[in-house]
């Protein structure tokens, strides 16, 4: 089997990490797995650094004729069994590349799309065609996303669920830094309990509600620091909110940090305040590291946390509930410790990258046998 992945991402996020895991794992299992991506993209550099196959092609816009022609050439250079799109723009580009007449004919591969976000696709005629045209298969990272696509009108037989997977710390082999070293890197050693979150500072990630919750926590306890790893359009606004709430001494805006998942080991509690979320890979990273989680029930997050066992779930956009859950874990060391062990065991059983790779390969085989 020969699999061509298409990832058009211009930044390194959880989806790109899953593509990297998948490419490694498929190659290890004897499956040809190649990633096509725009020239000079972050995933291209990462794949090259790790000695994995990558095809870079000229890319302007996902619907531009020259971009489509460039990708059609990639499709025609070899015969592929599976074409797997990993972003929304990749979905559009792949769809158009198979529908528009190519300069050089090629055998059309089976068409697979990963869906990682939990919002309903647009209902305009073009989007409806893109999502509901025959011959497409969708790999959803959560049951919640599958339900959304089914309600949108995609037949159940075209929908599969494969949860994202993460590396377990003991199998990383990367000499992960100690908790003290990670805290030194973040500048938070010796400051009481450390709460942390990783994610772009954008509206749907819910950091604005986290600021409100931290203000409520500070009314009860002052022995904590909260670390926000990530950058984005809301950073200035969030800094202003933190200052207005008198939280400057309690919040660290760490900015974008490469390979941020390794930082979860610095935290006592991982907080994920999203109002929309496909699954939340950083939650899985925290669980793998044995870090108890406070998160919302948005989207597929309940599939990443066992409420009351590996973490606590609260309603989205509710600072008071978020603060109460954080305080509950902050004030109960025994509960935190029990969740540490439970989280590591559960992630190790059901949410590893090996599980994700094997389940994805199983989907490929089912689709390939029918193509």
C-alpha positions in Angstrom: 0.0 0.0 0.0 1.2 3.5 -0.9 -0.2 6.4 1.1 0.2 10.1 0.1 -0.6 12.6 2.9 -1.5 16.2 2.1 -0.9 18.8 4.8 -1.1 22.5 3.9 -0.4 23.8 7.4 1.9 26.8 7.7 2.5 26.3 11.5 3.3 23.4 13.8 0.2 22.3 15.6 -1.3 19.1 17.0 -2.5 17.9 13.5 1.0 18.1 12.1 2.3 16.1 15.1 -0.2 13.4 14.3 0.9 13.3 10.6 4.5 12.9 11.8 3.5 10.1 14.2 1.6 8.4 11.4 4.4 8.7 8.8 6.9 7.1 11.3 4.5 4.4 12.2 3.4 3.4 8.7 6.9 3.2 7.5 7.8 1.0 10.5 4.8 -1.2 9.5 6.1 -1.6 5.9 3.6 0.9 4.3 5.0 3.5 2.0 4.0 6.8 3.5 4.9 10.2 2.0 3.8 13.7 3.0 3.1 16.3 0.3 3.3 19.9 1.7 3.9 23.4 0.5 7.5 24.4 0.1 9.3 25.4 3.2 6.5 24.4 5.6 7.2 23.5 9.2 6.3 19.9 8.6 8.6 19.7 5.6 11.5 20.8 7.8 10.6 18.3 10.6 10.2 15.4 8.2 13.6 16.2 6.6 15.2 16.5 10.0 13.9 13.0 10.9 14.9 11.4 7.6 11.3 10.8 6.5 10.0 11.2 2.9 8.5 14.5 1.9 7.4 16.1 -1.4 7.4 19.9 -1.4 5.4 21.6 -4.1 4.6 25.2 -5.1 1.6 26.5 -3.2 -0.2 29.9 -3.2 -3.8 29.3 -2.4 -5.6 26.0 -2.1 -8.0 26.8 -5.0 -5.4 28.5 -7.3 -5.1 26.7 -10.7 -1.3 26.6 -10.5 -1.4 25.0 -7.0 -3.9 22.5 -8.3 -1.7 21.7 -11.3 1.4 21.3 -9.1 -0.4 18.9 -6.8 -1.9 17.0 -9.8 1.7 16.5 -11.0 2.5 14.9 -7.5 -0.4 12.6 -8.0 0.7 11.6 -11.5 4.4 11.0 -10.7 3.5 7.8 -8.8 0.5 5.6 -8.4 -1.0 6.1 -4.9 -3.5 3.8 -3.2 -4.6 6.3 -0.5 -4.7 10.1 -0.6 -5.2 11.4 3.0 -5.9 15.1 3.5 -5.1 16.5 7.0 -6.3 20.1 6.9 -9.5 21.8 5.6 -7.5 23.6 2.8 -5.9 20.2 2.0 -9.4 18.8 1.6 -10.3 21.5 -0.9 -7.0 21.1 -2.8 -7.3 17.3 -2.9 -11.0 17.5 -3.9 -10.3 19.9 -6.8 -7.2 18.0 -7.9 -9.3 14.9 -8.4 -12.2 16.7 -10.0 -10.4 19.0 -12.5 -8.9 17.6 -15.7 -5.2 17.0 -15.2 -2.5 17.7 -17.7 -1.1 14.2 -17.2 -3.7 11.5 -16.4 -3.3 9.5 -13.2 -5.1 6.7 -11.3 -7.3 8.3 -8.7 -6.5 7.0 -5.2 -9.0 6.4 -2.4 -10.0 9.7 -0.8 -9.6 10.1 3.0 -10.0 13.3 5.0 -9.0 13.8 8.7 -11.5 16.1 10.6 -10.0 17.6 13.8 -12.4 20.4 14.6 -15.9 20.3 16.2 -17.7 23.0 14.3 -20.4 22.4 11.7 -19.1 22.9 8.1 -20.6 25.8 6.1 -23.8 25.0 4.3 -23.2 27.0 1.1 -23.4 25.0 -2.1 -19.6 24.7 -2.6 -19.0 23.4 0.9 -22.0 21.0 0.7 -20.5 19.6 -2.5 -17.0 19.4 -0.9 -18.2 17.4 2.1 -21.0 15.3 0.7 -19.7 14.3 -2.8 -19.6 10.5 -3.2 -16.4 8.5 -2.7 -15.0 10.4 0.4 -14.1 8.9 3.7 -13.6 10.9 6.9 -11.4 10.0 9.9 -12.8 11.9 12.9 -10.6 12.4 16.0 -13.6 12.1 18.2 -17.1 10.7 18.4 -18.3 14.2 18.8 -17.0 15.2 15.4 -18.4 12.1 13.8 -21.8 13.0 15.1 -21.5 16.5 13.7 -20.6 15.3 10.2 -23.4 12.7 10.3 -25.9 15.3 11.2 -24.5 17.4 8.4 -25.5 14.7 5.9 -22.4 12.5 5.4 -23.4 8.8 5.4 -22.4 6.8 8.5 -20.5 4.3 6.3 -18.1 7.0 5.3 -17.3 8.1 8.8 -14.6 6.5 11.1 -13.4 7.5 14.5 -9.7 7.3 15.3 -8.7 9.3 18.4 -5.4 11.2 18.3 -2.5 9.4 20.0 0.5 10.6 22.0 3.9 9.3 23.1 4.2 7.9 26.5 7.1 9.5 28.4 8.9 6.3 29.0 9.0 5.6 25.3 10.1 9.0 24.1 13.8 8.2 24.2 14.5 12.0 24.1 16.0 12.4 27.5 13.1 14.4 28.7 14.1 17.1 31.2 13.3 16.8 34.8 10.4 18.8 36.3 12.9 21.2 37.9 14.6 21.8 34.6 11.4 22.4 32.8 10.3 24.9 35.6 13.6 26.6 35.3 13.0 27.0 31.6 9.6 28.5 32.2 10.9 30.7 35.1 8.5 29.3 37.7 10.6 27.2 40.1 9.9 27.7 43.7 6.5 29.4 43.2 4.0 26.9 44.7 1.6 24.9 42.6 2.0 25.4 38.8 -1.1 25.4 36.6 -0.4 25.2 32.9 -2.1 25.3 29.5 -0.8 24.9 26.0 -2.6 26.3 23.0 -2.9 29.2 20.6 -4.3 32.4 22.2 -7.4 32.5 20.0 -11.1 32.9 21.0 -12.2 29.3 20.8 -9.4 28.2 23.2 -11.2 30.0 26.1 -8.2 31.7 27.7 -10.4 34.7 28.5 -12.5 32.5 30.8 -9.3 31.1 32.3 -8.2 34.6 33.3 -11.6 35.1 35.1 -11.2 31.8 36.8 -7.7 32.5 38.0 -8.9 35.8 39.6 -11.4 33.7 41.6 -8.7 31.2 42.6 -6.5 34.0 43.9 -9.3 35.1 46.3 -8.8 31.8 48.0 -5.1 31.0 47.4 -2.1 32.9 46.4 0.5 30.1 46.2 0.3 29.4 42.5 1.5 30.4 39.1 -0.3 29.9 35.8 1.7 29.4 32.7 0.1 30.1 29.3 2.2 28.5 26.5 1.3 29.8 23.0 0.8 33.0 21.1 -1.9 34.5 19.0 -4.3 37.3 18.3 -5.7 37.5 21.9 -2.3 37.9 23.6 -2.5 41.6 24.1 -6.1 41.4 25.3 -5.3 38.6 27.7 -2.4 40.5 29.2 -4.7 43.5 29.7 -7.3 41.3 31.4 -4.6 39.8 33.7 -3.3 43.3 34.7 -6.9 44.5 35.3 -7.5 41.5 37.6 -4.3 42.0 39.5 -2.8 38.7 38.3 0.5 39.9 36.9 2.5 38.1 39.6 0.5 34.9 39.1 0.4 34.5 35.2 3.4 33.8 32.9 2.8 34.3 29.2 5.4 32.0 27.9 4.8 32.6 24.2 5.3 30.0 21.4 7.8 27.3 22.4 9.0 24.5 20.1 7.9 21.0 21.0 5.7 22.5 23.7 4.1 19.1 24.6 7.3 18.3 26.6 6.4 21.1 29.0 3.4 19.4 30.6 5.8 17.7 33.0 6.4 21.1 34.6 2.8 21.4 35.7 1.0 20.2 38.8 -2.4 20.7 37.1 -3.1 21.0 33.4 -6.0 23.3 32.5 -7.8 23.3 29.1 -10.5 26.0 29.0 -11.7 25.6 25.3 -15.2 26.5 24.2 -14.7 24.5 21.0 -12.3 21.5 20.7 -12.1 18.5 18.4 -10.3 16.4 21.0 -7.4 18.3 22.7 -4.1 16.5 22.1 -2.3 18.5 24.8 -4.8 17.0 27.3 -3.6 13.5 26.2 0.0 14.7 26.6 -0.8 15.8 30.1 -2.4 12.5 30.9 0.5 10.5 29.5 2.8 12.5 31.8 0.5 11.8 34.8 -0.7 15.4 35.2 -4.3 15.7 36.4 -6.5 17.8 34.1 -9.2 20.5 34.6 -11.0 20.9 31.3 -14.4 21.9 29.7 -16.9 19.5 28.2 -16.5 21.2 24.8 -16.5 19.1 21.7 -14.5 15.9 22.0 -12.8 16.8 25.3 -14.9 14.3 27.3 -13.2 11.6 25.2 -9.8 12.7 26.4 -10.6 12.9 30.1 -12.3 10.4 32.4 -14.3 12.8 34.6 -13.5 12.3 38.3 -10.7 9.7 37.5 -8.1 11.4 35.3 -9.4 14.9 35.7 -12.4 17.2 36.3 -14.7 18.4 33.6 -16.8 21.6 33.8 -19.2 23.5 31.5 -17.5 25.7 28.8 -17.3 29.5 29.3 -17.9 29.3 33.0 -15.1 30.9 35.1 -16.7 30.0 38.4 -16.9 26.3 37.6 -13.4 26.3 36.2 -12.1 28.0 39.4 -14.0 25.6 41.7 -12.4 22.6 39.8 -8.9 24.0 40.0 -9.3 24.7 43.7 -10.6 21.2 44.3 -7.4 19.7 42.8 -5.1 22.4 44.4 -6.4 21.6 47.9 -6.5 17.8 47.6 -3.0 16.4 47.1 -4.3 12.8 47.5 -6.8 13.3 44.7 -4.1 14.7 42.4 -1.9 11.7 43.1 -4.7 9.2 42.4 -5.4 11.0 39.1 -1.7 10.9 38.1 -1.7 7.1 38.1 -5.1 6.7 36.6 -4.3 9.1 33.7 -1.0 7.4 32.8 -2.7 4.0 32.8 -5.7 5.0 30.7 -3.7 6.9 28.1 -1.3 4.0 27.9 -4.1 1.6 27.2 -6.2 3.6 24.8 -4.7 6.9 23.5 -1.1 6.1 22.4 0.3 7.0 19.0 0.6 3.2 18.4 -3.2 2.8 18.8 -3.8 5.7 16.4 -1.4 4.3 13.8 -2.9 0.8 13.9 -6.5 2.1 13.8 -5.7 4.4 10.9 -4.0 1.6 9.0 -7.1 -0.6 9.6 -9.3 2.2 8.1 -7.0 2.4 5.1 -7.2 -1.4 4.5 -11.0 -1.3 4.7 -11.2 1.6 2.2 -8.6 0.2 -0.1 -10.3 -3.2 -0.3 -13.5 -1.5 -1.6 -11.8 1.1 -3.9 
